[in-house]
Amino acid sequence: MYRRNNHASQETALIWSIGVVLAGVSGSVVASGFALIEQSASGLGNAYAGGAAVAEDASTIFFNPAGMSRLSGKQIVVAAHVIQPSAKFIDSVSVPASPAVLHSTLAVPGDAGNWQFVPNGYFTMEINPQMRFGLGVNAPFGLKTEYPAGWVGRFQALKSSVKTVNVNPSLSYRVNENFSIGAGLDYQHITAHLSNALNLGATEGMATVSGSDSAWGYNFGGLYEINNSTRIGVAYRSSLKYKLNGTALLTNAAGAALPTYPTGVTSGLKTPDTLSVSFFSKLDSHWDVMADASRTGWNKFSELRLIKNTGALLAVTPENWSNTWRIAVGGNYHYNERWTARGGVAYDQSPVSDAFRTARIPDNGRTWLSVGGQYKPGKNVAFDFGYAHLFLNNASISNNTGAAGTPSTATVGNLVGTYNNSVNILSVQYTHSF
């Protein structure tokens, strides 16, 4: 049953499936590319405007470690984010993969959105009047998408799950009354599990891929307090370099592994670096304003180079991502000592161009609209909450990329249409100072 054409299908599926171990990392519509900015609930209400300058709680470890200098004693912050992305594919003139027996599923549209839960936690402590120590645990990158089993693009993407865990010890030092500096190390672990349908000719199988690795990075920043009410923050987070070790398993319609599988593949991945410049000012006893500009170096994600465990080159797939900017403005209204209302807007560019958009990367630019608030029942306790809706630009797609980045309509089909994307985010946070 499995002759020459089947062997070609297996090899194509292997290259495609392993390739999306990294390409799939980028498929989330939660944030631009595959970055997760959802690192605090207190910041969500302002669309994360002023992130490197606000420094109101221990989550500043992520946004700018120099901000710890503004915190006294010890503080614990625990936050949780529930994210509902939607990436609905509206078919135009897609061509299903061959043979004709598979064409009947063209009408299944597909929605890549899937509920996600993102937690983070932070701890800071005062070492002496000048120094602070902090520890953050969070997920700077992530993805969870899933399409219906029968959708027209199933040979390009079905399920994708990418998770990161980042441990970030940090120190800050107050140089003088106006200026503080801070720095931290990042130890980050990434795991990826992805799948897509496998075109075996008269039947369909399944291709699943898993991979993982750990890497080290760093972050640092400075905070300049012009006066008691106004401050400017600058923060940088480094790129991390991964070498994912992956295992590919190809199965037939009965679920049995195909000959020579599972097999191992490795691939390199560089996460982007980020530079942020932020502004915060307390106008009076009621009003605060903040603004933020962040540049993310997505051009590091230029290609996927896939290598077999034997050392042989399996495929090179161009990605050609571009650097992006995120601009945000926000404000707070302090109703009284207990209640604060927040609001913010932001625009986040996408690193993905129309020419390189795929079913696992239905990304496009997005506008944030955020609201939130804070309730302080006592001096040492605060509850933050926030909601954001992300309006994403419609994302057109025309993709039949198969093995090694070459057109392969017969193997994976030609996906032509538009993604209508949106995201809802709901966050809560508990802060305890002691």
C-alpha positions in Angstrom: 0.0 0.0 0.0 2.8 2.4 0.8 4.8 2.8 -2.4 6.8 5.7 -3.9 4.1 8.3 -3.6 3.5 7.4 0.0 7.2 7.7 0.8 7.1 11.2 -0.7 4.0 12.1 1.3 5.8 10.8 4.5 8.9 12.9 3.8 6.8 16.0 3.0 4.7 15.6 6.1 7.8 15.1 8.2 9.4 18.3 6.9 6.2 20.3 7.2 5.4 18.9 10.7 8.8 19.5 12.2 8.9 22.9 10.6 5.8 24.0 12.4 7.3 23.2 15.8 8.8 26.7 15.4 6.4 28.2 13.0 3.6 27.1 15.3 5.1 29.0 18.1 4.1 32.1 16.2 0.5 31.3 15.6 -1.1 33.0 18.6 -3.4 35.9 18.1 -3.1 36.9 21.7 -0.1 39.1 21.2 2.0 40.3 18.3 4.1 37.3 17.0 4.2 34.9 19.9 5.0 37.2 22.8 2.8 37.4 25.8 2.7 40.9 27.4 0.0 39.7 29.9 2.4 39.9 32.9 0.2 41.7 35.4 -3.4 42.6 35.9 -2.6 46.0 37.2 -1.1 46.9 33.9 -3.8 45.4 31.7 -6.3 48.1 32.6 -3.9 50.7 31.1 -3.2 48.5 28.0 0.3 48.2 29.6 1.1 51.8 28.9 4.0 53.1 30.9 5.1 49.6 31.9 8.8 50.5 32.4 7.9 53.6 34.5 4.8 52.9 36.6 6.6 50.6 39.1 3.6 50.4 41.5 4.0 46.7 42.5 6.3 43.7 42.2 5.4 43.0 38.6 7.9 45.7 37.7 10.4 42.8 37.8 9.3 41.9 34.3 8.7 45.4 32.9 11.7 47.2 34.5 13.7 45.8 37.4 14.9 49.3 38.4 11.4 50.0 39.5 11.9 47.8 42.6 13.6 50.7 44.2 10.2 52.3 44.7 9.0 49.4 46.8 9.5 49.1 50.5 9.6 46.0 52.7 8.4 42.8 51.1 5.7 42.3 48.5 4.0 39.3 46.8 2.0 39.6 43.6 0.0 36.8 42.1 -1.9 37.3 38.8 -4.1 35.2 36.5 -5.2 35.9 33.0 -8.0 34.2 31.0 -7.6 34.7 27.3 -10.1 34.0 24.6 -8.6 34.4 21.1 -10.7 33.8 18.0 -9.1 33.3 14.6 -12.0 32.4 12.2 -11.0 31.4 8.7 -13.4 32.6 6.0 -12.7 30.5 2.8 -12.5 32.2 -0.5 -11.2 29.9 -3.3 -9.1 27.3 -1.4 -8.0 24.2 -3.2 -8.1 21.0 -1.0 -5.3 18.5 -1.1 -5.5 15.6 -3.5 -7.1 13.1 -4.0 -10.6 14.0 -4.8 -12.0 11.8 -2.0 -10.8 14.5 0.4 -12.5 17.4 -1.3 -15.8 17.1 0.5 -14.5 18.8 3.7 -13.9 22.2 2.0 -16.9 23.7 3.7 -15.5 23.3 7.2 -14.2 26.8 7.9 -12.0 26.5 11.0 -11.4 28.6 14.1 -8.0 28.5 15.6 -9.0 30.2 18.8 -8.8 28.3 22.1 -9.2 29.4 25.7 -5.9 30.0 27.5 -4.9 30.5 31.1 -1.7 32.4 31.9 -0.5 32.8 35.5 2.4 34.9 36.9 3.9 35.7 40.3 6.4 38.1 41.8 8.2 38.6 45.1 10.3 41.6 46.1 12.2 42.4 49.3 14.2 45.3 50.7 17.8 44.3 51.3 18.9 47.8 52.5 17.8 51.4 51.8 19.6 51.2 48.4 19.1 47.6 47.2 16.1 45.4 46.4 15.9 41.7 45.4 13.1 40.3 43.3 12.0 37.0 41.8 9.5 36.6 39.0 7.9 33.5 37.5 6.0 34.0 34.3 5.4 33.0 30.7 6.8 35.5 28.2 5.9 33.4 25.2 3.0 31.0 24.5 0.4 29.6 22.1 -2.6 27.3 22.1 -4.6 26.9 19.0 -6.8 24.1 17.6 -8.8 23.7 14.4 -11.7 21.4 13.7 -10.5 17.9 12.5 -12.1 18.3 9.0 -11.2 21.8 8.1 -9.7 22.5 4.7 -6.3 23.5 6.1 -5.9 20.4 8.3 -2.8 19.3 6.3 -1.2 22.6 7.3 -2.4 22.8 11.0 -4.6 21.2 13.5 -3.4 21.5 17.1 -0.6 23.7 18.5 0.5 24.1 22.1 3.6 26.0 23.1 4.4 26.8 26.7 7.3 28.7 28.3 8.2 29.0 32.0 10.5 31.9 32.9 12.3 32.3 36.2 13.7 35.8 36.7 15.8 36.7 39.7 16.6 40.5 39.8 18.4 43.2 41.8 17.9 46.9 41.8 20.1 49.7 43.2 19.1 53.3 43.9 22.0 55.5 42.8 20.6 58.7 44.2 17.2 60.3 44.9 16.4 60.5 41.2 18.0 57.6 39.5 17.8 53.8 40.0 19.1 50.8 38.0 18.2 47.2 37.9 19.1 43.9 36.2 18.0 40.3 36.2 18.7 36.8 34.8 16.2 34.8 32.8 16.1 31.0 32.9 13.5 29.9 30.4 12.1 26.5 29.4 10.0 26.0 26.3 7.9 23.0 25.2 6.0 22.5 22.0 3.4 20.0 20.9 1.9 20.3 17.4 -0.1 18.2 15.0 -1.6 18.2 11.5 -3.3 15.8 9.2 -1.1 13.6 7.0 -2.0 13.1 3.3 -1.4 9.4 2.5 -3.2 9.3 -0.8 -6.5 7.4 -0.4 -6.4 7.8 3.4 -5.4 10.3 6.0 -3.0 9.9 8.9 -1.6 12.2 11.6 1.7 13.9 12.1 2.5 15.0 15.7 5.6 16.7 16.9 7.0 17.6 20.3 10.2 19.4 21.3 11.7 21.2 24.2 14.8 23.2 25.4 16.0 25.6 28.0 18.0 28.8 27.6 19.4 31.8 29.5 18.8 35.5 29.0 18.9 38.8 30.8 17.1 42.0 31.4 18.0 45.4 32.7 16.6 48.9 33.0 16.9 52.4 34.5 14.3 54.6 36.1 14.8 58.4 36.3 12.4 60.2 38.7 12.2 63.8 37.5 10.3 64.7 40.7 7.9 63.0 43.1 5.2 62.9 40.4 6.9 62.2 37.1 9.3 59.6 36.0 10.8 58.0 32.8 11.8 54.3 32.5 13.9 52.5 30.0 14.1 48.7 29.9 15.6 46.0 27.8 15.0 42.2 27.6 17.5 40.1 25.7 16.9 37.5 23.0 17.1 33.9 24.0 18.7 31.2 21.8 17.1 27.8 21.8 18.0 24.5 20.1 14.8 22.5 20.2 15.1 18.7 20.2 12.0 17.3 18.6 10.4 14.0 18.0 8.2 13.4 15.0 5.6 10.6 14.8 3.7 9.8 11.7 0.7 7.4 11.9 -1.7 5.9 9.4 -5.5 6.0 9.5 -5.5 3.2 12.1 -3.1 5.0 14.4 -0.1 2.7 13.7 3.3 4.3 13.3 4.7 4.5 9.7 8.0 2.8 8.9 11.1 4.6 10.3 9.1 6.7 12.7 9.3 8.2 15.3 12.4 10.1 14.3 14.4 13.0 15.9 14.9 16.5 14.5 16.5 19.6 15.9 16.0 23.3 15.1 17.2 26.6 16.3 15.0 29.4 17.5 15.8 32.9 18.6 13.2 34.8 20.6 13.1 38.6 20.0 14.7 41.2 22.2 12.6 44.1 23.4 13.4 47.8 24.2 10.8 49.9 26.0 10.7 53.6 26.8 7.9 54.6 29.3 6.6 57.8 30.9 4.4 58.2 34.0 3.1 61.4 35.6 0.8 62.0 38.5 -1.1 65.2 37.5 -2.9 65.7 40.8 -4.5 63.7 43.7 -6.9 62.1 41.2 -5.3 61.7 37.8 -2.3 59.8 36.4 -1.2 59.6 32.8 1.3 57.2 31.2 2.7 56.3 27.8 4.9 53.7 26.3 6.8 52.8 23.2 8.3 49.3 22.7 10.4 47.9 19.9 10.6 44.2 19.4 13.3 42.6 17.3 11.4 40.0 15.3 13.9 40.1 12.5 15.8 37.5 14.3 13.1 35.1 13.2 14.3 35.0 9.5 14.3 31.3 8.7 13.7 27.8 10.1 16.7 25.5 9.6 15.8 21.9 10.3 18.4 19.2 10.9 18.1 15.5 11.4 19.8 13.8 14.3 22.3 12.4 11.8 23.4 16.0 11.1 21.9 16.1 7.6 20.0 19.2 6.6 16.3 18.5 6.3 14.9 21.8 5.2 15.3 25.6 5.2 12.1 27.6 5.3 12.2 31.4 5.0 10.1 33.4 7.5 11.4 37.0 7.0 9.7 38.6 10.0 10.0 42.3 10.6 10.7 44.4 13.7 7.7 45.9 15.3 6.6 48.8 17.4 3.9 48.9 20.1 2.6 52.3 21.2 0.3 52.7 24.3 -1.3 55.5 26.3 -3.3 55.2 29.4 -4.7 56.9 32.5 -5.8 56.3 36.1 -8.5 58.0 38.1 -8.2 57.7 41.9 -11.7 58.1 43.2 -10.6 57.7 46.8 -7.9 55.9 48.8 -9.6 52.6 48.1 -10.8 52.7 44.5 -8.9 53.5 41.3 -10.2 53.3 37.7 -7.9 52.5 34.8 -8.1 52.9 31.0 -5.8 52.6 28.0 -5.4 52.1 24.3 -2.5 50.6 22.3 -1.6 49.7 18.8 0.6 46.6 18.3 2.2 46.0 14.9 2.5 42.4 13.5 5.9 41.0 12.3 4.2 38.8 9.8 3.7 40.0 6.2 0.9 38.9 3.9 3.3 36.9 1.8 4.5 34.7 4.7 1.2 34.3 6.6 0.3 30.6 7.3 -2.5 28.7 9.0 -0.3 28.5 12.1 0.5 32.2 11.9 -2.7 34.1 11.2 -1.2 37.2 12.8 -1.9 40.8 12.0 -1.7 44.2 13.6 -4.1 44.9 16.5 -5.6 47.7 18.5 -6.1 47.3 22.3 -8.9 48.8 24.2 -8.5 48.2 28.0 -10.4 49.1 31.2 -9.7 48.0 34.8 -9.5 49.0 38.4 -8.0 48.5 41.8 -9.6 48.0 45.2 -7.5 48.4 48.4 -9.4 47.2 51.4 -6.4 48.0 53.6 -2.9 49.6 53.5 -1.1 46.3 52.7 -3.6 44.5 50.4 -4.8 45.4 46.9 -7.0 43.6 44.3 -6.5 44.5 40.6 -8.8 43.6 37.8 -8.8 44.4 34.1 -10.4 43.6 30.7 -9.1 44.2 27.2 -10.5 43.6 23.8 -8.1 43.4 20.9 -9.4 44.4 17.4 -7.2 42.7 14.9 -7.0 43.7 11.2 -8.4 41.1 8.8 -5.5 38.8 7.8 -5.6 37.5 4.2 -3.9 34.2 3.4 -2.9 32.4 0.2 -0.7 29.5 1.2 0.2 26.1 -0.3 3.7 25.8 1.3 4.9 22.3 1.7 8.2 20.6 1.9 11.2 23.0 2.4 9.1 26.0 1.7 8.1 25.0 -1.8 4.6 25.0 -3.3 2.8 21.7 -2.8 -0.9 22.1 -3.4 -1.4 18.4 -4.0 0.1 17.5 -0.6 -1.3 20.2 1.7 -3.8 22.1 -0.4 -3.9 25.8 -1.2 -5.5 27.8 1.6 -7.0 31.0 0.3 -9.2 33.3 2.3 -9.3 35.7 5.2 -8.9 35.4 9.0 -11.3 37.5 11.1 -9.4 37.7 14.4 -10.2 39.1 17.9 -9.1 38.6 21.5 -10.7 39.0 24.9 -8.6 39.1 28.0 -9.7 39.1 31.6 -7.2 39.4 34.4 -7.2 39.5 38.2 -4.4 40.1 40.7 -3.7 40.0 44.4 -1.0 42.1 46.0 0.2 41.7 49.6 2.8 44.0 51.2 4.4 43.2 54.6 
